[in-house]
Structures are given as structure tokens and as C-alpha cells.
């Protein structure tokens, strides 16, 4: 993307190494630079500040519960030297009830859940908030089973429990998942209100990104000891809890709870301000991007709003459309006055949500924003005075993890800027209500390097993608982001995975058509689509091939793809990763998955930004070994050494098809066999 990228205030536009090195004298806790996904980020926090977790595994929250359980098995203690405990119950409902009991006894407890698991808890969620228990549950937001089962991102699960009296914070990325875990815990304990810390399933829970982990000293100071919590089961201070109440007492008790909620926005604001003072990472109930001079805005929650922010910058520069974005970081308590103040000057807004509720007046966020503007227009106390409201459009997008691209947001911006009469739309599918994108839009940061891999059934490529991200992040201090299209690799189906490296924040949470390097773990990818489409001029592709004869490798590429390779002057590299994996694997059953590890060696050979860093072989090897030990910690030393050999041989043995063969020879049959 041309020009400077306007990013969130809390993320500086520098490499992570530069960010740490700046060490502003007023910044006591700048963070620990690393790479992790949203699940790892949450577990890093909870295994140090909590006393225990009660959970029942459900995708995509399973990584969080599993990692917490591993910490318990390894004997990890929290920051106050207390051993951690983990209880895996027979259902999500039981796990929520156990959290209730843990908190009633004065313990600091957490839970990890998603989708139907969260809905199954609903009966208990009301009880937890009614008893003012300050627990924090971490949600990998997931589409609910409706006409079919889906395990991917959706917000219908969290909206289904938004009336239970819990605070609800939404993160856009792994950084926010970690930071909001701390903010939610502090706010919960100050307000005696339970909190959900929500991140998008797979799109955040499983996406590796560069981030700054909160330091242990920060967490210890910011949260404080768990023994300060109120123990409702203390026999020396007897309290009745969960008693039967008839008409008069029940209503008195229910309405009396408003005292806790009336002060909640102020508490969250104060907690967020305190976190910013310590870390420099700024949070608020809402987060606006380029709204001051905007005419239009895209509004929503979760990871897609980062893509929307990058698209807003793109549209301003290319088309002159004054577009901004607003991320609602706190859905409960609902920040109506703040949203009105941020959007009141606009001509039109589009509220885009990861669910569809056709029987309601509008989808949840859109309905509440409309209500907030209605209150402001009527002069309700606490709201800014306004004499008009922007036109409110609303749409459903990203249901079940459906891709939401920059081109989709461009279509929305044009729709609302045109003053179109139709107020509801859908994105990403063909439908009478759909706004169809025209072409693609590359909104990555300037100088970004992207890899788009194609495989059949994965063969370890998904794990390798995560390892590459960890290696690059540790070696270079550059920003990285890595994620696959989960689900297909387990069924032996076509699998696509993505990696982007840049020196600025990577805001795009969408499948990428543009790429600089495209590895093909199986040449059958040519039968399914056009894997060289979108490869930049001067880019590179890698082919898994059994032959070391360049002519045989070139002949395996269909004629149409050959023509694209010539026209764009794309480099073609090849190697028999299958053979290498079979030769180095001391455990034959691991050979198939080790094919992907060989690709790491190829990547280190071709990535141009690594060559510019002029790293020594020892530095590179150390970073590779560190990443492999992290991802294969459960494996034996022999397996780790096998993987190291696979990486080394991948870099040493990969070869390139000479340009003269590419320019002079043609596969006239277009056959990929």
C-alpha cells in the first residue's frame, strides 16, 4: 500500500527490536518481544496470575485449555508461588459451575470455551454474575450450529450470552488478547463483575503474530495477589449465597445489582488508563481510526476491523473517500455515549457483524448503536447533544469464518457513500443482498513479503508455517503473521496457508491473493486452481518434485502457468522434500509430516529480507533450533535433531530452474503429470 500506514495508537510503527530499544523513560513495562497466537498469549497471562482453570475442551478454545493443562502438569506456579490446578469436567456447564465454586471460595479462576460450549453454560453465567464473582472466561468466538455444524469464527455465541450481566471485551489480535486478559481481570476484581475476554476463533486464537507479552513484574503489580479476593465460604464470616427469594426480595436483589453496573464504565476506563501508563499500549471502550475528518465509517468488533482500518487508509489515498473505522472494544457495558460522540458528525456508518439475526430489528451491535443515537436525539442524560444522526447501514459478514477481504469493505464504503436506499447487506457470498467486490485490493504495508502455500492434506505445512513465523520473528525483529485455512488439512483436502513479514503492523486478517513466494507441496495444486495467480513480478515458486532434472520439473507445470511465470519473470525452485523426510526421519511414521519442515530450509534460502540482515549461519541455526524445540517439545531429542537435518538439507539441496529453460521450453500439452 502506498504512503504511510496509519495504525492503532497503541502499536508503534517500528520493528519490535526498535520499540524495545526506545525504552522511553516513562515506560516502565514495554513488553517482551516474541511471536505467539492469541491462545498462547492468553495462557501466558493466566498461568501467572490465576490459581486454577476449570474447562471442557471445545474447538477453537482447546489450545488455551490444553496449554494451561500442560503448565499444571509441568508443575508451574503462579507469580505468588502457588501451584496451579486444572479441572477438566464432563461438560461446559459443569466447568462453569466448578468455576463458580472456585470463586465462591475466594479463588482466582478462569475458563476457556467457544460456541455451543458457551451457550451450554448460560444457566450458570447468570448465577456467577448475580453472586458478583469476579471470574474471567476466555472465548474463542465461534459460529453456532444452525443448518450445519461449523467450528470457525462467528459472534453468535457471545451475543447469545450478552444478557447475562458479564463485562465483554473484544480483541482484534494476539496483542489485545493478552492485554485485555489483564485488563478484564483487574476490572472484574475492582467491580465484582465477571468478564468475557473475546477473540475470534482461529482468526486470532490460531494466528501467529508479533506481539509484546506483558512482563511478570507488570502482571504482579497490575493485578495483585489473589488472596485479596472475598471468600464467601469463610466460616468465620458466614454469608448466605444462592438462597430462594420470593417476589419482593427477588426484585429488590435484582435491581440492587445496578449499583455495580452503574460504576462499571468508569472502572474499566480507569483500569485501561492505568495499563496505558505502565505499558504505552492504549486501550479504551472504543477505538476510532481516522474519524476526526471522516465522512463515513465502518463499525464492528474483532479481527475484521483491523482489515477495515487498512482498507480505509487505502481508499483515502487512492479514491479520496474520507473513511474511518470504529472498533467497539467493550460491548458490555455498552458505551453508547462514547459511540455517539465518535460518530455524530458522519454522514453514514456501516455496522458489520459476524452473525445474522433476521427476526430482530437489527443485528445486536447495529440495534444498540441505533438505540444510542435515539437516546442522544431525545436529550437523554450523559449523551452529547445532537440534532441529527448519521444514516446507519448494517451488514452480516464473516459468518463461520467466511473470508472478509479489503475489496468487500471497499464495496461497503461505495455503497454507503452513494446514499443507497438499501440499508442491510451481506458480504462474501452471492446473494440478492450481497455487495459484490470489484477486483482485489492489496492493503499490506509497504515492503511486505508474503508467502501463500498450497498443499494437499497439509503434510506438516501448517505447523511449518507457524515455525517459519517464529524463526523470522526471533531473527529479524520484523513483524510477522502466519495462519492457515484450518479444517481441510485433516481431511486430505487442498490446504492453503499464509505468512506475511513486514516492518510495520500487519492489519490484514484475510486470505491473500498477492504473494511473493508460493510453495507447492504437491503439484496437484495445479489441477485445482491457479496457484501462480497473484504472484508478484520477480517473485518465486517452489515445487515438490521427485526429479533433480530441471527440464522434468519445468514440464510438470501446465502451459498456462508457464506463460505467467515467463511474463512475470518468476523464479522456479524445486526439491524432493518427500525423499529428504524419508531419509532423515528415524521414526518412519513422522516422515510424511516432516515434508513440510524441509520447506523451512527453502524459505530461509529464498527470503530476500533475511539475506539483507546478513545473519551468520550460527544465528540462523540457533533461531531455527529454538523454534523447533518450542513446537516439538513433547518429542524426543532424536526427533528434534531429525527436523534440524531436514531444515538444513532443504536449504542446501533446493535448486533453481535455469532461466534459459523457462524462456525456451514449453509444455505444449499443458499437462501437470
C-alpha positions in Angstrom: 0.0 0.0 0.0 1.3 3.4 -0.9 2.1 6.0 1.6 2.3 5.9 5.4 0.1 3.3 7.1 -2.0 4.8 9.9 -2.1 2.2 12.6 -3.6 2.0 16.1 -2.1 4.4 18.6 -1.1 1.5 20.8 1.2 0.0 18.2 4.3 1.9 17.2 5.4 1.9 13.5 8.8 0.4 14.1 10.3 -3.0 14.3 9.8 -4.7 17.7 13.5 -4.5 18.4 13.4 -0.8 17.9 10.3 -0.5 20.0 12.0 -2.2 22.9 15.3 -0.3 22.4 13.5 3.0 22.6 12.8 2.3 26.3 11.0 5.6 26.9 12.0 6.7 30.5 8.3 6.9 31.5 7.5 3.5 30.1 8.1 1.0 32.9 6.9 -2.1 31.1 7.5 -2.0 27.3 6.8 -5.7 26.9 8.7 -8.9 25.9 9.0 -9.2 22.1 8.0 -12.6 20.8 5.7 -14.4 18.4 2.6 -16.2 19.6 -1.0 -16.8 18.7 -4.0 -15.5 20.6 -4.3 -18.7 22.6 -0.7 -18.7 23.7 -0.9 -15.0 24.6 -3.9 -15.6 26.9 -2.3 -18.7 28.6 0.9 -16.7 29.2 -1.1 -14.3 31.3 -3.5 -16.8 33.0 -0.8 -19.3 34.1 0.9 -16.5 36.0 -2.0 -14.6 37.6 -4.6 -17.2 38.3 -4.8 -20.1 40.7 -6.7 -22.5 38.5 -8.8 -23.2 35.5 -11.9 -25.3 35.1 -12.7 -26.1 31.4 -14.1 -28.6 29.0 -12.3 -28.7 25.6 -14.2 -27.3 22.6 -12.7 -26.0 19.3 -11.3 -23.4 18.8 -10.6 -22.7 22.5 -9.0 -26.0 23.0 -5.4 -24.7 22.6 -5.9 -22.4 25.6 -7.2 -25.2 27.9 -4.6 -27.6 26.6 -1.7 -25.2 27.2 -2.9 -24.4 30.7 -3.2 -28.1 31.5 0.4 -28.6 30.3 1.6 -25.9 32.6 -0.1 -27.7 35.5 1.5 -31.0 34.5 4.9 -29.3 34.4 4.5 -28.1 38.0 4.3 -24.4 37.0 3.4 -22.0 39.8 1.9 -18.6 39.6 3.6 -15.3 40.4 3.0 -15.8 44.1 4.5 -19.2 44.2 1.2 -21.1 44.3 0.8 -24.3 42.4 -1.8 -24.1 39.5 -4.7 -26.5 39.3 -6.7 -27.7 36.3 -10.1 -29.4 36.4 -11.5 -30.9 33.2 -15.2 -31.6 33.8 -17.7 -33.7 31.9 -19.3 -30.7 30.1 -19.0 -26.9 29.7 -22.0 -26.5 32.0 -20.1 -28.4 34.7 -16.9 -26.4 34.1 -18.8 -23.1 34.6 -20.4 -24.5 37.8 -16.9 -25.5 39.1 -15.6 -22.1 38.3 -18.5 -20.7 40.4 -17.5 -22.8 43.4 -13.8 -22.0 42.9 -14.6 -18.3 43.0 -17.1 -18.6 45.9 -14.2 -20.0 48.0 -12.1 -16.9 47.2 -10.1 -18.3 44.3 -8.9 -16.6 41.1 -10.1 -18.9 38.4 -10.5 -18.9 34.6 -12.2 -20.9 31.8 -11.8 -21.3 28.1 -14.7 -22.1 25.8 -16.4 -21.5 22.4 -19.6 -21.9 20.5 -22.1 -24.4 21.9 -20.0 -24.7 25.0 -20.6 -21.1 25.9 -24.3 -21.4 25.3 -24.5 -24.6 27.4 -23.1 -22.5 30.3 -25.7 -19.8 30.1 -27.8 -21.0 33.1 -24.7 -20.8 35.3 -23.5 -17.5 33.8 -26.4 -15.6 35.4 -25.6 -17.1 38.8 -22.0 -16.1 38.6 -22.8 -12.5 37.8 -25.7 -12.5 40.4 -23.3 -13.6 43.1 -20.8 -10.9 42.0 -18.0 -13.4 41.3 -15.0 -11.8 39.5 -14.0 -14.6 37.2 -12.7 -14.2 33.7 -13.7 -16.5 30.9 -11.7 -16.5 27.6 -13.8 -17.1 24.5 -12.6 -18.2 21.0 -15.7 -16.8 19.4 -17.3 -19.4 17.1 -20.4 -19.8 14.9 -23.2 -21.8 16.4 -24.5 -24.9 14.9 -27.5 -23.9 12.8 -28.4 -25.5 9.5 -25.0 -27.2 9.8 -22.0 -27.6 12.1 -19.2 -25.0 11.8 -16.2 -24.6 14.1 -14.9 -21.3 12.8 -15.3 -17.7 13.7 -18.7 -16.2 14.4 -20.1 -13.9 17.1 -23.5 -15.6 17.6 -22.1 -17.5 20.7 -21.0 -14.4 22.6 -24.1 -12.4 21.5 -26.2 -15.3 22.9 -24.9 -14.6 26.4 -24.6 -10.8 26.2 -27.6 -10.5 28.6 -26.1 -12.4 31.5 -24.6 -9.5 33.3 -21.0 -10.0 32.3 -18.5 -7.5 31.0 -17.4 -8.2 27.5 -14.2 -7.1 25.9 -13.2 -7.8 22.2 -9.7 -8.1 21.0 -8.6 -7.8 17.3 -5.2 -9.6 17.5 -2.9 -11.6 19.8 -1.6 -8.5 21.5 -5.0 -7.4 22.5 -6.0 -10.9 23.6 -3.1 -10.8 26.1 -3.5 -7.2 27.3 -7.3 -7.5 27.7 -6.8 -10.6 29.7 -5.1 -8.4 32.3 -7.5 -5.5 31.9 -10.5 -7.8 32.3 -9.1 -9.4 35.4 -8.4 -6.1 37.1 -11.7 -4.6 36.1 -13.6 -7.8 37.3 -12.0 -7.7 40.7 -12.4 -4.0 41.2 -16.1 -4.1 40.2 -17.1 -7.5 41.5 -18.3 -8.3 37.9 -17.4 -11.4 35.8 -15.8 -10.7 32.4 -15.6 -12.4 29.0 -12.3 -11.7 27.1 -13.3 -12.5 23.5 -11.1 -13.2 20.4 -12.1 -14.5 17.0 -11.9 -18.3 16.7 -9.0 -19.5 14.5 -8.6 -16.0 13.0 -7.0 -14.8 16.3 -6.8 -17.9 18.5 -4.6 -19.8 16.0 -2.9 -16.9 14.1 0.8 -16.4 15.0 1.7 -12.7 15.3 4.4 -10.5 16.6 3.5 -9.1 20.0 4.8 -7.7 23.3 4.0 -10.1 26.1 3.2 -8.5 29.5 6.2 -8.8 31.8 5.7 -10.9 35.0 6.6 -7.8 37.1 3.9 -5.8 35.3 1.3 -8.6 35.9 2.2 -8.9 39.6 1.9 -5.1 40.1 -1.2 -4.6 38.0 -3.3 -7.5 39.2 -2.1 -8.1 42.8 -2.3 -11.2 45.0 -5.3 -13.5 44.6 -5.7 -13.8 48.4 -7.3 -10.4 48.5 -10.5 -11.9 47.0 -13.7 -12.3 49.0 -14.2 -15.8 50.3 -18.0 -16.4 50.6 -17.4 -19.8 52.2 -15.3 -18.5 55.1 -17.0 -19.9 58.2 -15.7 -17.0 60.3 -17.7 -14.6 58.1 -20.9 -16.5 57.2 -22.8 -15.3 54.2 -25.9 -16.8 52.5 -25.5 -17.3 48.8 -28.0 -18.6 46.2 -30.9 -18.7 48.6 -34.6 -18.9 47.5 -36.3 -15.5 47.3 -39.9 -14.7 46.7 -41.4 -11.7 44.8 -40.4 -8.8 47.0 -36.9 -9.9 47.9 -36.0 -11.2 44.4 -36.8 -7.9 42.7 -35.0 -5.9 45.4 -31.9 -8.0 45.0 -32.0 -7.9 41.2 -32.4 -4.1 40.9 -29.9 -3.5 43.7 -27.3 -5.0 41.3 -27.5 -1.8 39.2 -25.2 -0.2 41.7 -22.4 -2.5 40.5 -23.1 -1.8 36.8 -23.5 1.9 37.1 -19.9 2.3 38.1 -18.5 -0.3 35.7 -17.7 2.1 32.7 -15.7 4.3 35.0 -13.8 1.4 36.4 -12.9 0.0 33.0 -11.8 3.4 31.8 -9.6 3.8 34.9 -8.1 0.4 34.6 -7.3 0.9 30.9 -5.7 4.2 31.6 -3.5 2.7 34.3 -2.5 -0.1 31.9 -1.6 2.5 29.3 0.5 4.5 31.8 2.6 1.4 32.6 2.9 -0.1 29.1 2.3 2.6 26.5 -0.3 0.4 24.8 -3.5 2.4 24.7 -7.0 1.0 25.2 -10.5 2.4 25.5 -14.1 1.4 25.5 -13.9 2.2 21.8 -11.0 2.7 19.4 -11.5 5.1 16.5 -9.3 5.2 13.4 -9.2 8.4 11.3 -12.6 9.5 12.4 -11.9 13.2 13.0 -12.2 14.3 9.4 -14.2 11.3 8.1 -17.5 11.4 6.2 -18.2 7.7 6.6 -17.1 4.9 9.0 -17.1 1.1 9.2 -18.0 -0.1 12.7 -17.6 -3.6 14.2 -15.8 -5.9 16.7 -13.0 -8.3 16.3 -10.2 -9.0 13.8 -12.0 -7.8 10.7 -11.8 -4.2 12.0 -8.0 -4.2 11.5 -8.6 -5.2 7.8 -11.1 -2.4 7.7 -8.7 0.1 9.1 -6.0 -0.8 6.5 -8.7 -0.5 3.8 -9.8 2.9 5.0 -6.2 4.2 4.5 -6.1 2.6 1.0 -9.4 4.2 0.0 -8.4 7.7 1.3 -5.2 7.6 -0.7 -6.5 6.0 -3.9 -10.1 7.3 -4.2 -10.2 10.2 -1.8 -13.1 8.7 0.2 -12.9 10.0 3.7 -13.4 6.7 5.5 -12.7 5.9 9.1 -13.3 2.9 11.4 -14.6 2.4 14.9 -13.8 -0.8 16.9 -16.1 -1.4 19.8 -13.6 -2.9 22.3 -16.2 -3.1 25.1 -19.6 -4.4 24.2 -20.7 -4.8 27.9 -21.2 -2.3 29.4 -22.3 -0.8 26.2 -20.5 2.5 25.5 -23.5 4.3 23.9 -22.4 7.9 24.8 -18.9 7.4 23.6 -20.0 5.8 20.3 -22.4 8.7 19.6 -19.6 11.3 20.4 -17.2 9.5 18.0 -19.7 9.1 15.1 -22.2 12.0 15.4 -20.6 14.2 12.7 -20.6 11.5 10.0 -22.9 11.3 7.0 -23.3 7.5 7.2 -21.9 4.4 9.0 -21.9 0.7 8.3 -22.1 -1.7 11.2 -20.7 -5.1 10.1 -21.2 -8.1 12.3 -20.2 -11.8 12.3 -23.8 -13.1 12.7 -27.2 -12.8 11.2 -30.4 -12.4 13.3 -33.2 -11.8 10.7 -36.0 -11.8 13.3 -34.6 -8.9 15.2 -34.9 -5.2 14.4 -31.2 -5.3 13.5 -28.2 -7.4 14.4 -27.1 -6.8 18.0 -24.4 -4.1 17.6 -26.4 -2.2 15.0 -29.5 -2.2 17.1 -27.7 -0.8 20.1 -26.0 1.9 18.1 -29.3 2.9 16.7 -30.8 3.0 20.2 -27.8 5.1 21.4 -28.5 7.7 18.7 -32.2 7.7 19.6 -31.3 8.4 23.2 -28.9 11.2 22.1 -31.6 12.8 19.9 -34.1 12.7 22.7 -31.7 14.5 25.1 -31.0 11.6 27.4 -28.6 12.4 30.3 -25.0 11.5 29.7 -25.2 11.7 25.9 -23.8 14.5 23.7 -26.4 16.9 22.3 -27.1 16.2 18.6 -29.7 17.4 16.2 -29.2 14.7 13.6 -27.8 11.1 13.3 -25.8 9.5 10.6 -27.6 7.1 8.3 -27.0 3.6 9.8 -26.4 0.7 7.4 -25.7 -2.8 8.7 -24.4 -6.0 7.3 -23.5 -9.6 8.0 -20.0 -10.8 7.1 -17.5 -13.5 8.1 -20.1 -16.0 9.4 -18.5 -19.4 10.1 -15.0 -17.9 9.3 -16.0 -16.8 5.8 -13.3 -14.6 4.4 -13.8 -10.9 4.6 -11.5 -9.1 2.1 -10.4 -5.5 1.7 -12.4 -5.5 -1.6 -15.5 -6.3 0.5 -15.0 -3.2 2.6 -14.4 -1.1 -0.4 -17.8 -2.2 -1.8 -19.4 -1.2 1.6 -17.8 2.2 1.5 -19.0 2.9 -2.0 -22.5 1.7 -1.1 -22.9 4.0 1.9 -21.2 6.9 0.2 -23.7 6.7 -2.7 -26.6 7.2 -0.3 -28.1 3.8 -1.4 -31.6 3.1 -0.1 -30.9 -0.5 0.9 -29.7 -0.4 4.5 -28.9 -4.1 5.0 -26.3 -6.1 3.1 -24.2 -9.2 3.2 -20.6 -9.7 2.2 -18.5 -12.6 0.8 -21.2 -14.7 -0.9 -23.5 -14.4 -4.0 -27.0 -13.4 -2.7 -29.7 -10.9 -3.5 -28.5 -8.9 -0.5 -24.8 -9.1 -1.3 -22.5 -6.2 -2.1 -20.1 -7.7 -4.7 -16.5 -6.6 -4.7 -14.8 -5.5 -7.9 -11.3 -6.9 -8.2 -8.8 -7.1 -5.3 -7.1 -4.6 -3.2 -3.6 -5.1 -1.7 -3.6 -3.2 1.6 -0.5 -4.8 3.1 2.2 -2.4 4.5 4.8 -1.1 2.0 7.7 -3.6 1.6 5.7 -6.5 3.0 6.8 -10.0 2.0 4.1 -12.7 1.8 4.0 -16.4 1.3 1.0 -18.3 0.1 1.4 -22.1 0.4 -0.6 -24.8 -1.3 -0.7 -28.4 -0.2 -2.9 -31.4 -0.3 -3.7 -32.6 3.2 -1.1 -30.4 4.9 1.8 -32.9 5.4 3.1 -30.7 8.2 2.9 -27.5 6.2 0.6 -25.8 8.7 3.0 -26.4 11.6 5.9 -25.3 9.4 4.2 -22.1 8.6 3.9 -21.3 12.3 7.6 -22.3 12.8 8.7 -20.0 10.0 6.9 -17.1 11.7 8.6 -17.9 15.0 12.0 -18.1 13.3 11.6 -14.9 11.3 10.3 -13.0 14.4 13.2 -14.2 16.5 15.8 -13.5 13.9 14.8 -10.2 12.5 12.6 -8.3 14.9 10.3 -7.7 11.9 6.5 -8.1 12.3 5.1 -11.5 11.3 1.7 -13.0 10.8 1.0 -16.7 9.9 -2.2 -18.6 9.6 -3.7 -21.4 7.6 -7.3 -22.2 6.4 -7.9 -24.8 9.2 -10.1 -27.8 8.7 -9.2 -29.0 5.2 -5.7 -30.4 6.1 -7.3 -33.1 8.4 -9.4 -34.5 5.6 -6.7 -34.8 2.9 -8.2 -31.8 1.0 -6.4 -28.8 -0.6 -4.8 -26.7 2.1 -3.7 -23.1 1.9 -1.6 -21.3 4.4 -0.3 -17.7 4.6 2.6 -15.8 6.0 3.4 -12.1 5.9 6.5 -10.3 7.1 6.8 -6.5 7.3 8.4 -3.7 9.3 5.0 -2.2 10.2 1.9 -3.7 11.8 0.2 -6.2 9.6 -3.5 -5.4 9.8 -4.9 -7.8 7.1 -6.8 -10.7 8.6 -7.9 -12.2 5.2 -6.9 -14.7 2.6 -4.2 -13.1 0.4 -4.2 -13.2 -3.3 -0.9 -11.3 -3.7 2.2 -13.2 -2.8 6.0 -13.0 -3.2 6.7 -16.7 -2.7 4.3 -19.7 -3.4 5.4 -23.1 -2.3 3.5 -26.1 -3.8 3.9 -29.1 -1.5 2.0 -31.1 -4.2 1.9 -30.3 -7.9 -1.7 -31.5 -7.9 -2.4 -27.9 -6.8 -2.3 -27.0 -10.5 -5.3 -29.3 -11.1 -7.4 -27.5 -8.6 -6.8 -23.9 -9.4 -4.1 -21.4 -10.5 -1.6 -21.3 -7.7 0.7 -18.8 -9.5 -2.1 -16.3 -9.7 -1.2 -13.2 -7.7 2.5 -13.9 -7.5 4.3 -10.6 -7.9 6.6 -9.9 -10.7 10.1 -11.2 -9.8 8.6 -13.5 -7.1 9.3 -17.2 -6.7 7.5 -20.5 -6.5 8.7 -23.8 -5.1 7.7 -27.3 -6.4 7.9 -30.6 -4.6 9.3 -32.8 -7.3 11.0 -36.3 -7.3 13.4 -35.3 -10.1 16.5 -33.2 -10.0 16.3 -32.7 -13.7 15.3 -29.0 -14.3 13.6 -29.9 -17.5 11.4 -32.6 -15.9 10.4 -30.1 -13.2 9.5 -27.4 -15.7 7.5 -29.9 -17.8 5.3 -30.6 -14.7 4.0 -27.1 -14.9 0.9 -26.5 -17.1 1.3 -24.3 -20.1 -0.9 -21.5 -18.7 1.2 -21.3 -15.6 4.4 -21.4 -17.6 3.2 -18.4 -19.5 2.5 -16.5 -16.3 6.0 -17.4 -15.0 7.7 -16.1 -18.1 5.7 -12.9 -18.2 6.3 -12.1 -14.6 9.8 -13.4 -14.6 9.0 -15.6 -11.6 11.8 -17.8 -10.2 11.1 -21.6 -10.0 12.8 -23.7 -7.3 12.4 -27.4 -6.7 13.4 -30.2 -4.4 12.2 -33.7 -3.4 11.2 -32.9 0.2 9.5 -36.3 0.4 12.8 -38.1 -0.1 14.6 -36.0 2.4 12.0 -36.5 5.0 12.1 -40.3 4.5 15.9 -40.3 4.7 16.2 -38.2 7.9 13.2 -39.5 9.9 14.3 -42.1 12.5 10.6 -42.6 13.1 9.1 -43.6 9.8 5.6 -42.5 10.9 6.8 -38.9 11.1 8.3 -38.8 7.6 5.1 -37.6 6.0 4.7 -34.6 8.3 8.4 -33.8 8.1 8.0 -32.9 4.4 6.8 -29.5 5.5 9.8 -28.9 7.7 12.1 -29.2 4.7 10.3 -26.1 3.4 11.7 -24.1 6.3 15.2 -24.5 4.8 14.0 -23.5 1.4 12.3 -20.4 2.8 15.5 -19.3 4.6 17.3 -19.6 1.3 14.9 -17.5 -0.8 13.5 -14.9 1.6 15.2 -11.6 0.5 14.8 -9.7 3.8 16.8 -12.4 5.6 19.7 -12.0 3.1 19.7 -8.3 3.8 20.1 -8.8 7.5 23.5 -10.5 6.9 22.9 -13.0 9.7 25.6 -15.6 10.5 24.9 -19.3 10.0 25.1 -19.8 13.7 22.5 -17.1 14.4 20.1 -18.6 11.9 20.7 -22.1 13.2 20.1 -21.0 16.8 16.8 -19.4 15.9 15.6 -22.5 14.0 16.5 -24.8 16.8 14.7 -22.6 19.4 11.5 -22.7 17.3 11.7 -26.4 16.7 12.2 -27.1 20.4 9.2 -25.0 21.2 6.8 -26.7 18.7 8.1 -30.2 19.2 8.7 -30.1 23.0 6.9 -33.4 23.5 9.1 -35.2 21.0 12.4 -36.9 21.8 15.8 -35.3 21.2 16.3 -37.6 18.2 13.1 -36.3 16.5 14.2 -32.7 17.1 17.6 -33.5 15.5 15.9 -35.1 12.6 13.9 -31.9 12.0 17.1 -29.8 12.2 18.6 -32.1 9.5 15.5 -31.7 7.3 15.8 -27.9 7.5 19.5 -27.9 6.8 19.1 -30.2 3.8 16.2 -28.2 2.4 18.4 -25.1 2.3 21.4 -26.9 0.9 19.7 -29.0 -1.8 17.0 -26.8 -3.2 17.8 -25.9 -6.8 16.5 -23.3 -9.3 15.3 -23.9 -12.9 17.7 -22.0 -15.2 16.2 -19.0 -17.0 17.1 -20.4 -20.4 14.9 -23.5 -19.8 12.0 -21.3 -18.7 12.4 -19.0 -21.7 12.9 -21.6 -24.4 11.0 -24.8 -23.4 7.2 -25.1 -23.3 4.8 -27.7 -22.0 2.6 -27.8 -25.1 0.1 -30.3 -23.6 -0.4 -28.2 -20.5 -0.2 -31.4 -18.5 1.0 -31.4 -14.9 1.8 -35.1 -14.7 
